[in-house]
Amino acid sequence: MTSTELTITTNAPADPETVTEYGDALAELVRALNHVTRHHEAMGYPSDADRLIRNVETAVARLPQMLQQVAGWLAEEHADGRIRMAAGAEFTQTALAVLAVEAKLKKAEAHAEAFRRMLAEAASVMSGMAARDDGTGEGSGEDG
């Protein structure tokens, strides 16, 4: 089992190393959650599932800000002449490449918002769920 210790703070240095480290940690966190939640015993009650989905919803809601900031950084770097296209890249003109990235990130923002809404709707339904007291797992007369 791989274990990584990382202190996450909004006061971290605003530098490439932190961005890379946090980005890597985000991907690894999702991977770890995928691994853990494949086991039925990972959640004991519907409220555990509800809380997880609400936390994922919060994370997804924060993604558009980060995407906007990446697009803004890229646009500024291009405007200041600090980026170019590498040989053999799909795009040969940097300006067109930057516009393409901005458009794709804008579309990703919209998809993130739609994803967040679906998670919120799922959590809203889950908030009305509770474990049965008798532990039978059979539905009540209201289930249909």
Beta strands, then each sheet from edge to edge (+ up, - down):
end
